[in-house]
């Protein structure tokens, strides 16, 4: 099945080095990603749990590209979340532009594909909200 794409971006009034450091401090994800805890489980592997236990989703990932302070790419390898994701941090006037992009293989077959047009605006709004929370965590330059 063809993957779907969603992305969100925000301005953060801090330099890319500071933004990237907070964004890739995996245990701090719980401070800005709603209902999510994350941890490194190997040199290039991550686990993120989203939800309230026991109801949630375990998202396992492999880091496929690491280029501080500009880019981190992952491959989602879990049972439910599969595909590719990226955090990009670019210098911008008075700070940084942060982009969170996901190219995902939807779960639940045809039902997942049929629901995506309804779910996509919610997913983008949620990602943007989380990125705004991230922006509040990074001290301004």
N, C-alpha and C positions, 0 to 999 in steps of 0.2 A: 504494500500500500504506500502511496506517495506521502512523504512527511509534510507536516504543517509548520508554519513559521510564525513566530511572534517576537516582538522586541519592544523595549521601552528604554527611554533615555531621560536623564536629568542633568542639570548643571550643578556642580559642587564647588563652592568657593574655597577650594584648597588645591594645592599642586598634586599632579598625578601620583607622585611617590607616596604621599600621605593617604590618598584615596585608595590606592592599590593595596597598601599595607593593611588598612582596616578591612577592605573587601575580601582579602585572602587570609585573614585571621579566622580560620574556620570555626573555632569555638564561639567567636563573636557573632556569628550569623544569627543566633537566637535574639540578638539585640535589634536586628533590623529586618530579618525575614520572618514573617508572621508564622507562628507555631512551628518553627523549624530549628532543629539542632543539627550541627554538622561537626564532623571530625575527620582527621586524616587517619587512614588505617594502613598506610604503607607509603613508600617513597612517592608513588604516583597515584594513589587511590584515596577516594573520599567516600564517606557515607553521610547522607542527610536524611533525617526522619522528619516528616511533616505531618502534624496531626496531634491529637491528644490520645496517648496510649490508653487502650489498645487499638484505637481507631486511627489509622494513619497509613502513610506510604513510606517505605524505605527506598531511597534513591541512591543506588550505588553508582560511582563514577570513576573513570580513569582520566587523569590529567594527560592531555595529548600535546599541549603546547603551553610553555611557561616563558613569558617574556616581560618581566617586571620593568618598569611600572605600567606597561601598556596593555598587555593581553594575557588572558588565561582561557584555554579552551579545554572542554571536557567531553568525553563520550559517556552518555548515560547507559548503564549496563543492567539496570534492574528488571524485575519482572513486569512492572507497570510503566515505569518511566524509561523510555529508550529513545536514543537519538543523540543530538549534539547540542552543546550550549557554549556560550562565551560571555565573558566580561571584558569589555574594552574600556580603557581610560585614555582619553586624549587631552592634551593641553588645549585650553580655551581661554579666551580673555577673562581675567579675574578668576581663574581656577581651572576646572576640568569638566569634560563632557564624559559622562559614564553611560555606557550602553550595555544592556543585558539582552542577549538574543538567544532564542531557543529554536531548534529545528527538530521536531519530535515526531516519532511514530506513535500515532494515537492508539490507546488500548481499546478494547471492546469492539474491534472490527467495524462493520458498517454503522453500528450505533454510535461509536466514537466519532466517526467521520460525519455523521448526520448532526451530531450535537456541537461540533466544532464552531460553526458560524455563530452559535449562541454563546458558547463558552469563551471564544477568543477575546471579545471586548472585556470580559471580566478578568481573564488571565493577564491582559496587557495593563489594565487598571491596577490590578494587584501588584504586578511587578513594578510599576511606576510608584505606587505607594511605598513599597519596600525600599526602592532606591531613594526616595525622599527621606525615609527614616535613616538610611545609611548616611545621607548628606548631613543630617543633624549630628551624627556621631563624629564626623571628621572635623577637627578644629580648623577654622578659617586661616588662610595664609596671612 
